[in-house]
Amino acid sequence: MIGIPVKVKNVSIYPYLGIGPIGPVVEPVLTGASGTYSIGTLITSVFYNLNLTGGKTTGKLGVHQKYIAMGEYEDGGMFTTVWMYCTEADTTPEFGRTINMIGQGNEEAGVADAAISIPKYIKLGPLTNITATLFFPSPAIGQMTLIENGVGNIIGTKVGTPHEMGVEVISGTRVNRLSAGMHNIMITGKTKDGQTYTLGNTTVVGAGEPAVFLKLFNTSH
């Protein structure tokens, strides 16, 4: 599937040090930038591309150096990228990376998952035949299947008003790679009674095993 660029704003670029999530001692080299972010797939490969303009430069970008981006979609939803290479370091910097999903471990899982904490939750009931589909926000048109034939549970957070509902996926076929912060995801599955369960507008808060999706009431998505 060809990646459809979506507009992003308030983007900050951090050096990737190869030691896990961004910490408070790591300063951004670029802040307040805007541009487009896209994720595409081809057979077993996932392509990430980020093109930026504007912003305030607080450091120097280096071509072929590794960076992580954090920012917002146009609707205010937050995102964090996997680490990417800088391919252009001028006034319109570009970043990209291709990941082959075959043979990949949890190389990025620790970095991506650190962007959003996973709240404590309880299991409310089992689900089978789980499908998770990412819908690209307007004005992009399209969707991307993330998980097929999954098995897991309907979940709810232990605290909060209202409690946040979601789904944990313990096993299944990961058709495309997950990253914490992905949002506008539809989850469907079958309950133990054979009824269809549907939960829309969820966000990936855990991209590892299990994958955890929550409908976050305190956000705009």
C-alpha positions in Angstrom: 0.0 0.0 0.0 1.3 3.4 -1.0 1.8 5.7 2.0 -0.6 8.7 2.0 1.1 11.8 3.4 -0.8 13.3 6.3 -0.2 16.8 7.5 1.7 17.2 10.8 2.6 20.2 13.0 4.5 21.2 16.1 7.1 18.6 15.2 10.3 18.3 17.3 13.3 16.3 16.1 15.6 14.5 18.7 18.8 12.6 18.1 18.4 8.9 18.6 21.1 7.6 20.9 20.3 3.9 20.6 19.6 3.5 24.3 15.8 3.6 24.4 13.2 6.4 24.7 13.9 10.1 24.6 14.9 11.4 28.1 14.8 14.8 29.6 18.6 15.3 29.0 18.2 14.9 25.3 17.6 18.3 23.6 15.8 18.6 20.3 17.7 19.9 17.3 14.5 21.2 15.6 11.2 22.4 17.2 7.9 23.7 15.9 8.3 22.4 12.4 5.4 21.3 10.1 5.1 19.1 7.1 3.9 15.6 6.1 4.3 12.1 7.5 3.5 8.9 5.7 3.7 5.2 6.4 3.5 2.8 3.4 3.9 -0.9 2.9 5.1 -3.2 0.1 4.8 -6.9 0.7 6.8 -7.3 4.0 8.4 -3.9 4.1 7.2 -0.7 5.8 8.3 2.7 4.6 8.4 5.7 6.9 8.9 9.2 5.4 8.8 12.6 7.1 9.3 15.9 5.2 9.4 19.2 7.2 9.6 22.9 6.7 9.9 25.8 9.1 10.5 25.5 12.8 13.3 26.7 15.1 16.8 25.1 14.7 18.4 24.5 18.0 21.1 22.1 16.8 22.6 20.7 13.6 21.1 17.9 11.6 23.5 15.4 10.0 22.7 13.4 6.9 22.4 9.6 7.6 22.3 10.3 11.3 19.4 8.7 13.3 16.6 10.8 14.7 13.1 10.4 16.3 10.3 12.8 15.7 7.4 13.8 18.0 4.5 16.0 17.0 0.9 16.4 16.3 -1.5 15.5 13.5 -3.8 18.3 12.3 -6.6 17.1 14.6 -4.3 17.4 17.6 -3.5 13.7 18.0 0.0 13.0 19.1 2.5 10.8 17.2 6.0 9.5 17.7 8.0 8.0 14.9 10.4 5.0 14.9 13.9 6.2 14.5 14.7 7.4 11.0 17.7 8.5 9.0 18.0 12.1 8.0 18.3 12.2 4.2 18.2 15.9 3.7 19.6 18.3 6.3 18.9 21.7 4.6 16.0 24.2 5.3 13.5 21.5 4.3 14.8 18.4 6.2 13.7 15.0 5.2 13.8 11.7 7.1 13.1 8.1 6.0 13.5 4.5 6.8 12.5 1.1 5.5 11.9 -1.8 7.8 11.5 -5.4 6.7 9.0 -7.0 9.1 10.4 -10.5 8.5 13.1 -11.2 11.1 12.5 -7.9 13.0 12.4 -8.2 16.7 11.2 -5.5 19.1 13.9 -3.1 18.0 11.6 -0.1 18.0 9.0 -1.3 20.4 10.7 0.1 23.5 11.1 3.5 21.9 7.6 3.7 20.6 5.9 2.3 23.7 7.6 4.8 25.9 5.7 7.7 24.2 2.5 6.6 26.0 2.2 4.9 29.3 0.0 1.8 29.5 -2.5 2.3 32.4 -3.5 -0.6 34.6 -6.5 -2.4 33.2 -8.8 -5.3 33.9 -10.0 -8.0 31.4 -13.7 -7.8 30.8 -14.2 -10.7 28.4 -12.4 -12.7 25.7 -12.4 -11.8 22.0 -11.5 -13.8 18.9 -11.3 -13.0 15.2 -9.8 -9.6 16.1 -9.1 -7.2 13.2 -7.4 -3.8 13.8 -7.5 -1.3 11.0 -5.9 2.1 10.8 -7.9 4.8 9.0 -5.9 7.8 7.8 -7.2 11.1 9.0 -8.7 13.6 6.6 -7.8 14.8 4.0 -6.0 11.5 3.3 -8.1 8.7 2.0 -7.4 5.1 2.8 -6.9 2.5 5.5 -4.3 0.0 6.5 -4.8 -3.3 8.3 -2.6 -3.7 11.3 -3.7 -7.1 12.8 -5.8 -10.0 11.5 -7.1 -13.1 13.2 -6.2 -11.9 16.6 -7.1 -13.3 20.0 -7.3 -11.2 23.1 -9.7 -9.5 25.5 -11.9 -6.5 25.9 -10.3 -4.4 28.6 -11.1 -1.4 30.8 -8.8 0.8 32.9 -8.9 0.4 36.6 -9.1 4.1 37.3 -10.5 7.2 35.5 -13.7 9.0 35.0 -14.9 7.7 32.6 -13.0 4.5 32.5 -11.2 4.0 29.3 -12.3 1.0 27.2 -10.1 -0.9 24.8 -8.8 -4.2 23.6 -5.6 -6.2 24.2 -4.4 -8.5 21.4 -2.4 -11.4 22.7 -1.8 -13.1 19.4 -2.6 -12.8 15.7 -1.1 -11.9 12.4 0.6 -8.5 12.4 0.0 -7.4 8.8 1.7 -4.0 9.3 3.9 -2.7 12.1 2.4 -1.0 15.2 3.8 2.1 16.8 2.5 3.7 20.0 0.6 6.8 19.3 -1.1 5.5 16.2 -4.8 6.5 16.4 -8.1 6.4 14.6 -8.0 2.6 14.7 -11.1 0.5 14.4 -11.2 -2.8 16.3 -13.7 -5.6 15.6 -13.9 -9.1 17.0 -16.2 -11.9 18.3 -17.2 -12.3 21.9 -17.6 -15.7 23.5 -21.3 -15.6 22.6 -20.5 -15.1 18.9 -21.6 -11.5 18.9 -19.7 -8.9 16.9 -17.8 -6.4 19.1 -16.7 -3.1 17.6 -14.7 -0.3 19.1 -13.7 2.8 17.0 -11.3 5.7 17.4 -8.8 3.7 19.5 -5.1 4.6 20.0 -2.1 2.2 20.3 -0.8 2.6 23.8 1.3 -0.6 23.7 2.9 -1.9 20.5 4.6 -4.9 22.0 3.1 -8.2 23.2 0.3 -7.9 23.9 -0.7 -5.0 21.7 -3.0 -2.6 23.7 -5.5 -0.3 22.1 -7.5 2.2 24.2 -10.3 4.7 23.4 -8.8 7.7 25.1 -11.5 10.1 26.2 -9.1 12.8 27.3 -7.8 13.4 23.7 -9.4 14.8 20.5 -9.2 11.4 18.7 
